[in-house]
Amino acid sequence: MKKNRIDVITLGCSKNLVDSELLMKQLLANGYTVKHDPDKPEGKIVVINTCGFIGDAKEESINIILEFAEAKKERKLNKLFVMGCLTERYMDDLRTEIPEVDNFYGKFGWKALISDLGKSFRQDLALERSITTPQHYAYLKISEGCNRTCSYCSIPIMTGKHQSRPIEEVEEEVRHLVANGVKEFQVIAQDLSFYGLDNYKTAKLPELIERIAKIPRVEWVRLHYAYPAHFPHDLLRVIRENDNVCKYLDIALQHISDKMLAKMRRNISKEQTYGLMRRIREEVPGIHLRTTLMVGHPGETQKDFDELLQFVKDVRFERMGAFPYSHEDGTYAYDNYKDNVSDVVKQERMDELMAVQERIALEINESKIGKAFKVIIDREDGDYYIGRTEYDSPEVDPEVLVKKNKILNIGEYYDVRITDAHPFDLFGEI
């Protein structure tokens, strides 16, 4: 164990990762050695940044807290701090149940952790982060919170109302990251579509993305988590007209049946959803769409699921994920609906949906054989360099495996011709 080392463990989404990176920069500035997600924790101080989204994520967070609480009881740790979404939601219960933790901090209260270590928050470093991703890409969080009232979602309970960051502040962060070698930006928010409506009283996402795209040495900008209702359509022009804005959009749709969209409180209809998908594809030729779909929400019948299955076949999403409904306390669904779809049926529906998507993904990938794409190299793995096209976000999307026939540089772009395709991976050569 190393006395001056702090191990920071991040659970959950990329938005949590940004919070950890901001904290780590402050810890480093205060003289600590900091390790992120180490294989072998060796610090005398541990910080756990938790997720509280759905049951599995909450269980993982609690198990890891308990593991380190046991280490503290055994005097392997001096201090244990816990922050993030789970603590925002269940602070009082956690304090009672796990007294070994020195302090808990909510989603936005982590700055107090610096004070509790007897150190000072460095305001001059407020926008700086200790990047945990490969140096050539970073996540860029442009807002916090969510104003939507989806029936199943606990996120507004933890993060509160939508708060857009000022455009100038986001631009300043991008310039700083570019100066430190970042070329690719994954723009993230709980709801990109709402950006600017709170502080500018108008949708500002198109303007923000256009301004980021004009910053020198920004090579790729990729967009995550748009909301389909009240979608800012001028964004499509921005994607089409700016070569460094990736032809990629992550837009969570959840369902297509009018009955289920109403029960989910999604504020959009089946007809409007199909129309939006057509408009996106027409205005941005070649765009790759990523979506997330939910099965097993209370009230979902076989007919509703069949509509969802047909929707996937009709739209042919390039990227798609699915997850079963989780009955989360505090949500509208928890208070107003009975969780009446069995776990077995939820799993069967999810498996069927993903089997259809796997066939579609393979056909789309096979259509790329023989074509050349600009690929950024993320890492080496065995006999291959592993990279991505503009249509692929780190961690969640397909990768391009390039045989090591010549030396390539991590973080550089190369033209790669696709030679073979699997459902969720491509193979290519320089």
C-alpha positions as CSV (number, residue, x, y, z in Angstrom):
1,M,0.0,0.0,0.0
2,K,1.3,3.5,-0.9
3,K,0.5,6.2,1.6
4,N,0.3,9.1,-0.9
5,R,-1.6,7.2,-3.5
6,I,-5.3,7.5,-4.1
7,D,-7.2,4.9,-6.2
8,V,-10.3,6.2,-8.0
9,I,-12.8,3.6,-9.2
10,T,-15.4,4.7,-11.7
11,L,-18.7,2.8,-12.2
12,G,-21.4,3.6,-14.7
13,C,-21.5,5.9,-17.7
14,S,-19.0,8.3,-19.4
15,K,-20.7,11.2,-17.6
16,N,-19.4,9.7,-14.3
17,L,-16.0,9.2,-15.9
18,V,-15.8,13.0,-16.6
19,D,-16.5,13.7,-12.9
20,S,-13.7,11.3,-11.9
21,E,-11.3,13.0,-14.3
22,L,-12.1,16.4,-12.8
23,L,-11.6,15.0,-9.3
24,M,-8.3,13.3,-10.3
25,K,-6.9,16.6,-11.6
26,Q,-7.5,18.3,-8.3
27,L,-6.0,15.4,-6.4
28,L,-2.9,15.5,-8.6
29,A,-2.6,19.3,-8.1
30,N,-2.7,18.7,-4.4
31,G,0.3,16.4,-4.4
32,Y,-1.3,12.9,-4.6
33,T,-0.4,10.1,-6.9
34,V,-3.6,8.9,-8.5
35,K,-4.5,5.7,-10.2
36,H,-7.8,5.1,-12.1
37,D,-9.4,1.7,-12.0
38,P,-6.2,-0.1,-11.1
39,D,-6.1,-3.9,-11.5
40,K,-4.5,-4.1,-8.1
41,P,-5.6,-1.2,-5.7
42,E,-2.6,-0.2,-3.6
43,G,-3.5,3.2,-2.4
44,K,-4.2,3.9,1.3
45,I,-7.2,6.1,0.1
46,V,-9.9,4.9,-2.2
47,V,-12.6,6.9,-3.9
48,I,-15.6,5.0,-5.5
49,N,-17.7,6.9,-8.1
50,T,-21.0,5.0,-8.1
51,C,-23.8,4.4,-10.6
52,G,-27.4,4.2,-9.5
53,F,-29.3,3.8,-12.7
54,I,-30.9,0.4,-12.6
55,G,-30.8,-2.7,-10.4
56,D,-27.7,-4.4,-11.8
57,A,-25.7,-1.1,-11.7
58,K,-26.8,-0.4,-8.1
59,E,-25.8,-4.0,-7.0
60,E,-22.4,-3.7,-8.6
61,S,-21.8,-0.3,-6.8
62,I,-22.9,-1.7,-3.4
63,N,-20.7,-4.8,-3.8
64,I,-17.6,-2.8,-4.6
65,I,-18.3,-0.4,-1.7
66,L,-18.7,-3.5,0.6
67,E,-15.5,-5.0,-0.7
68,F,-13.4,-1.9,0.2
69,A,-15.3,-1.4,3.5
70,E,-14.1,-4.9,4.4
71,A,-10.5,-3.9,3.4
72,K,-10.8,-0.8,5.7
73,K,-12.0,-3.0,8.6
74,E,-8.9,-5.1,8.0
75,R,-6.8,-1.9,8.2
76,K,-5.7,-2.2,4.6
77,L,-7.1,1.2,3.9
78,N,-6.9,4.5,5.8
79,K,-9.8,6.3,4.1
80,L,-12.7,5.3,2.0
81,F,-14.9,7.9,0.2
82,V,-18.0,7.2,-2.0
83,M,-19.5,9.7,-4.5
84,G,-21.8,9.7,-7.5
85,C,-25.4,8.8,-8.5
86,L,-26.0,6.0,-6.0
87,T,-25.1,8.2,-3.1
88,E,-27.2,11.1,-4.4
89,R,-30.2,8.7,-4.3
90,Y,-29.6,6.7,-1.2
91,M,-27.3,8.9,1.0
92,D,-29.0,8.3,4.3
93,D,-29.4,4.6,3.9
94,L,-25.8,4.1,2.8
95,R,-24.5,6.1,5.8
96,T,-26.5,3.8,8.1
97,E,-25.7,0.5,6.4
98,I,-22.0,1.0,5.7
99,P,-20.4,3.0,8.5
100,E,-16.9,2.1,7.4
101,V,-17.1,4.7,4.7
102,D,-15.5,8.0,5.9
103,N,-17.9,10.2,3.9
104,F,-20.4,10.0,1.1
105,Y,-20.9,12.8,-1.5
106,G,-23.8,13.3,-3.9
107,K,-23.5,13.5,-7.6
108,F,-22.4,17.2,-7.4
109,G,-20.8,17.3,-4.0
110,W,-17.4,15.8,-4.8
111,K,-15.5,19.1,-4.3
112,A,-16.1,18.7,-0.5
113,L,-13.9,15.5,-0.7
114,I,-10.9,17.8,-1.4
115,S,-11.6,19.7,1.8
116,D,-12.1,16.5,3.8
117,L,-8.6,15.5,2.8
118,G,-7.4,18.9,4.2
119,K,-6.6,20.2,0.8
120,S,-7.9,23.1,-1.3
121,F,-10.0,23.1,-4.5
122,R,-7.9,24.8,-7.3
123,Q,-10.3,27.1,-9.0
124,D,-7.7,27.8,-11.7
125,L,-7.9,24.2,-12.7
126,A,-11.7,23.9,-12.6
127,L,-12.0,23.0,-16.3
128,E,-9.0,20.7,-16.4
129,R,-9.2,17.0,-16.2
130,S,-6.8,14.1,-15.8
131,I,-7.8,12.2,-19.0
132,T,-8.2,8.4,-18.4
133,T,-9.0,7.5,-22.0
134,P,-6.3,7.2,-24.6
135,Q,-4.8,10.7,-25.1
136,H,-6.3,11.2,-28.5
137,Y,-10.0,11.2,-27.5
138,A,-12.0,12.5,-24.6
139,Y,-15.6,12.8,-23.4
140,L,-17.1,16.3,-23.4
141,K,-20.0,16.7,-21.0
142,I,-22.1,19.7,-22.1
143,S,-24.9,19.6,-19.6
144,E,-26.1,17.8,-16.4
145,G,-29.6,16.7,-15.4
146,C,-32.8,16.1,-17.4
147,N,-36.2,17.8,-17.7
148,R,-37.9,14.8,-19.3
149,T,-40.5,12.8,-17.3
150,C,-40.0,9.3,-18.8
151,S,-41.9,6.8,-16.7
152,Y,-39.1,4.3,-16.1
153,C,-36.1,6.6,-15.6
154,S,-34.5,7.4,-12.2
155,I,-31.9,9.7,-13.6
156,P,-33.7,13.0,-12.9
157,I,-34.1,11.9,-9.3
158,M,-30.3,11.8,-9.1
159,T,-29.2,14.6,-11.3
160,G,-32.0,17.1,-11.0
161,K,-33.2,19.5,-13.7
162,H,-31.3,20.1,-17.0
163,Q,-28.4,22.5,-16.6
164,S,-26.6,23.5,-19.9
165,R,-23.0,24.6,-19.6
166,P,-22.3,28.0,-21.3
167,I,-21.1,27.7,-24.9
168,E,-18.0,29.7,-24.1
169,E,-17.0,27.4,-21.2
170,V,-17.4,24.3,-23.4
171,E,-15.3,26.0,-26.1
172,E,-12.6,26.8,-23.6
173,E,-12.5,23.2,-22.4
174,V,-12.2,22.0,-26.0
175,R,-9.3,24.3,-26.7
176,H,-7.5,23.2,-23.6
177,L,-8.0,19.5,-24.4
178,V,-6.8,20.1,-28.0
179,A,-3.6,21.7,-26.7
180,N,-3.0,18.6,-24.7
181,G,-3.3,16.3,-27.7
182,V,-7.0,15.4,-27.9
183,K,-8.3,15.2,-31.4
184,E,-11.7,13.4,-31.1
185,F,-14.5,14.5,-28.9
186,Q,-17.5,12.3,-27.7
187,V,-20.1,15.0,-26.9
188,I,-22.3,13.6,-24.1
189,A,-25.3,14.7,-22.1
190,Q,-28.3,13.0,-20.6
191,D,-30.3,14.9,-23.3
192,L,-28.5,16.7,-26.1
193,S,-31.7,17.9,-27.7
194,F,-32.5,20.1,-24.6
195,Y,-29.1,21.9,-24.7
196,G,-29.6,25.7,-24.4
197,L,-33.3,25.7,-23.7
198,D,-32.7,26.4,-20.0
199,N,-30.1,29.2,-20.1
200,Y,-30.5,30.5,-23.7
201,K,-34.3,29.9,-24.0
202,T,-33.7,28.3,-27.5
203,A,-32.1,25.1,-28.8
204,K,-28.4,25.8,-29.0
205,L,-26.9,22.4,-29.8
206,P,-26.5,23.1,-33.5
207,E,-24.6,26.3,-32.8
208,L,-22.4,24.7,-30.1
209,I,-21.4,21.8,-32.4
210,E,-20.6,24.1,-35.2
211,R,-18.4,26.3,-33.0
212,I,-16.6,23.2,-31.7
213,A,-16.1,22.0,-35.2
214,K,-14.4,25.3,-36.2
215,I,-11.7,25.0,-33.4
216,P,-8.4,24.1,-35.1
217,R,-7.2,20.5,-34.7
218,V,-10.6,19.1,-33.8
219,E,-10.6,16.1,-36.1
220,W,-13.8,14.3,-35.0
221,V,-16.9,15.3,-33.0
222,R,-19.4,12.6,-32.2
223,L,-22.9,13.0,-30.6
224,H,-24.4,10.9,-27.9
225,Y,-27.9,10.7,-26.4
226,A,-30.2,12.9,-28.3
227,Y,-33.9,12.9,-27.4
228,P,-36.4,12.3,-30.3
229,A,-39.1,14.7,-29.1
230,H,-38.5,18.3,-30.1
231,F,-35.3,17.3,-32.0
232,P,-33.2,20.3,-33.1
233,H,-33.4,19.7,-36.9
234,D,-30.7,22.3,-37.8
235,L,-28.3,19.8,-36.2
236,L,-28.6,17.7,-39.4
237,R,-27.3,20.6,-41.5
238,V,-24.3,21.0,-39.1
239,I,-23.5,17.2,-39.4
240,R,-23.9,17.3,-43.2
241,E,-21.8,20.5,-43.8
242,N,-18.9,19.9,-41.4
243,D,-16.5,17.1,-42.3
244,N,-15.2,16.8,-38.8
245,V,-18.6,16.2,-37.3
246,C,-19.0,12.5,-37.6
247,K,-22.0,11.2,-39.5
248,Y,-23.2,9.4,-36.4
249,L,-26.0,10.1,-34.0
250,D,-26.9,8.3,-30.8
251,I,-30.6,8.8,-30.2
252,A,-32.4,6.7,-27.6
253,L,-35.9,5.7,-28.9
254,Q,-36.9,3.0,-26.4
255,H,-40.0,1.8,-28.2
256,I,-42.3,2.4,-31.3
257,S,-45.8,1.2,-30.3
258,D,-48.0,4.2,-29.7
259,K,-49.5,2.6,-26.6
260,M,-46.0,2.0,-25.1
261,L,-44.7,5.4,-26.0
262,A,-47.6,6.9,-24.2
263,K,-47.1,4.7,-21.1
264,M,-43.4,5.5,-21.2
265,R,-44.3,9.2,-21.3
266,R,-42.0,9.8,-24.3
267,N,-43.9,12.7,-25.9
268,I,-43.7,11.3,-29.4
269,S,-45.7,9.0,-31.6
270,K,-44.9,6.1,-33.8
271,E,-45.6,8.2,-36.9
272,Q,-43.4,11.0,-35.7
273,T,-40.6,8.6,-34.9
274,Y,-40.6,7.0,-38.3
275,G,-40.7,10.5,-39.8
276,L,-37.7,11.6,-37.8
277,M,-35.7,8.5,-38.9
278,R,-36.5,9.2,-42.6
279,R,-35.6,12.9,-42.2
280,I,-32.3,12.2,-40.6
281,R,-31.3,9.7,-43.3
282,E,-32.4,12.0,-46.1
283,E,-30.6,15.1,-44.8
284,V,-27.4,13.3,-43.8
285,P,-26.7,10.6,-46.4
286,G,-24.6,7.8,-45.0
287,I,-25.3,8.6,-41.3
288,H,-25.0,5.8,-38.9
289,L,-27.7,5.7,-36.2
290,R,-27.3,4.2,-32.7
291,T,-30.3,3.7,-30.6
292,T,-31.3,1.9,-27.4
293,L,-34.6,0.0,-27.0
294,M,-36.4,-1.3,-23.9
295,V,-38.4,-4.5,-23.6
296,G,-40.7,-5.6,-20.9
297,H,-42.0,-2.2,-19.7
298,P,-45.2,-2.6,-17.7
299,G,-48.1,-3.2,-20.2
300,E,-46.0,-4.4,-23.1
301,T,-47.9,-7.1,-24.9
302,Q,-46.7,-9.5,-27.6
303,K,-48.3,-7.2,-30.2
304,D,-46.4,-4.2,-28.9
305,F,-43.2,-6.2,-29.0
306,D,-43.9,-7.4,-32.6
307,E,-44.3,-3.7,-33.6
308,L,-40.9,-3.0,-32.0
309,L,-39.3,-5.9,-33.9
310,Q,-40.8,-4.7,-37.2
311,F,-39.4,-1.2,-36.5
312,V,-35.9,-2.6,-36.1
313,K,-36.3,-4.4,-39.4
314,D,-37.7,-1.3,-41.1
315,V,-35.1,1.2,-39.9
316,R,-32.1,-1.1,-39.9
317,F,-30.1,0.7,-37.3
318,E,-26.3,0.5,-37.8
319,R,-25.9,0.4,-34.0
320,M,-28.4,-0.8,-31.5
321,G,-28.6,-1.9,-27.9
322,A,-31.5,-3.3,-25.9
323,F,-32.2,-3.7,-22.2
324,P,-35.0,-5.1,-20.1
325,Y,-37.2,-2.8,-18.0
326,S,-36.1,-2.4,-14.4
327,H,-38.7,-1.4,-11.8
328,E,-37.0,1.5,-10.1
329,D,-38.3,3.0,-6.9
330,G,-39.2,6.7,-7.1
331,T,-40.1,6.5,-10.8
332,Y,-43.5,7.2,-12.3
333,A,-43.7,3.6,-13.4
334,Y,-42.9,2.2,-10.0
335,D,-45.7,4.3,-8.4
336,N,-48.3,3.8,-11.1
337,Y,-47.7,0.5,-12.9
338,K,-47.4,-3.1,-11.9
339,D,-44.2,-4.8,-13.2
340,N,-46.3,-7.4,-15.0
341,V,-43.9,-8.7,-17.7
342,S,-41.9,-11.7,-16.3
343,D,-38.1,-11.7,-16.3
344,V,-38.2,-14.7,-18.5
345,V,-40.3,-12.9,-21.1
346,K,-38.1,-9.8,-20.9
347,Q,-35.0,-11.9,-21.6
348,E,-36.6,-13.8,-24.5
349,R,-37.7,-10.5,-26.1
350,M,-34.3,-8.9,-25.7
351,D,-32.6,-12.0,-27.1
352,E,-35.0,-12.0,-30.1
353,L,-34.5,-8.3,-30.7
354,M,-30.7,-8.6,-30.6
355,A,-30.7,-11.6,-32.9
356,V,-32.5,-9.6,-35.5
357,Q,-30.1,-6.7,-35.0
358,E,-27.1,-9.1,-35.3
359,R,-28.2,-10.1,-38.8
360,I,-28.7,-6.5,-39.8
361,A,-25.3,-5.4,-38.4
362,L,-23.6,-8.2,-40.3
363,E,-25.3,-7.2,-43.6
364,I,-24.3,-3.6,-43.1
365,N,-20.7,-4.5,-42.2
366,E,-20.4,-6.8,-45.2
367,S,-21.5,-4.0,-47.5
368,K,-18.2,-2.2,-46.4
369,I,-15.9,-4.9,-47.7
370,G,-13.6,-3.5,-50.4
371,K,-14.2,0.1,-49.3
372,A,-11.7,2.4,-47.6
373,F,-12.4,4.4,-44.5
374,K,-10.5,6.8,-42.3
375,V,-9.6,5.0,-39.1
376,I,-8.1,6.2,-35.9
377,I,-5.9,3.6,-34.1
378,D,-6.7,3.2,-30.4
379,R,-4.4,0.5,-29.2
380,E,-2.5,-2.7,-30.1
381,D,-3.8,-6.2,-29.3
382,G,-1.9,-9.3,-30.2
383,D,-1.4,-9.4,-34.0
384,Y,-3.6,-6.4,-34.6
385,Y,-3.9,-2.7,-34.3
386,I,-7.4,-1.8,-33.1
387,G,-9.1,1.2,-34.5
388,R,-12.4,2.9,-35.3
389,T,-14.1,4.7,-38.1
390,E,-16.1,7.9,-37.7
391,Y,-19.2,5.7,-37.3
392,D,-17.8,4.0,-34.2
393,S,-17.7,5.3,-30.6
394,P,-15.3,3.8,-28.1
395,E,-16.4,0.9,-25.9
396,V,-19.8,0.5,-27.5
397,D,-19.4,0.2,-31.2
398,P,-17.6,-2.1,-33.7
399,E,-13.8,-1.9,-34.1
400,V,-11.6,-2.3,-37.1
401,L,-8.8,-4.9,-36.6
402,V,-5.8,-4.0,-38.8
403,K,-3.1,-6.7,-39.3
404,K,0.3,-5.7,-38.1
405,N,2.0,-5.6,-41.6
406,K,3.6,-2.3,-40.9
407,I,4.2,0.0,-37.8
408,L,1.3,2.3,-37.0
409,N,1.1,5.0,-34.4
410,I,-1.5,5.0,-31.7
411,G,-3.8,8.1,-32.0
412,E,-3.1,8.6,-35.7
413,Y,-5.5,8.3,-38.6
414,Y,-5.0,6.0,-41.5
415,D,-6.9,5.0,-44.6
416,V,-7.9,1.3,-44.1
417,R,-9.5,-0.9,-46.8
418,I,-12.0,-3.4,-45.3
419,T,-11.2,-7.0,-46.1
420,D,-13.6,-9.0,-43.9
421,A,-16.6,-8.4,-41.7
422,H,-18.2,-9.9,-38.6
423,P,-21.5,-8.7,-37.0
424,F,-19.7,-6.4,-34.6
425,D,-16.2,-6.1,-36.0
426,L,-14.4,-5.2,-39.2
427,F,-11.0,-6.4,-40.5
428,G,-8.9,-4.3,-42.8
429,E,-5.4,-3.4,-44.1
430,I,-3.6,-0.1,-44.7
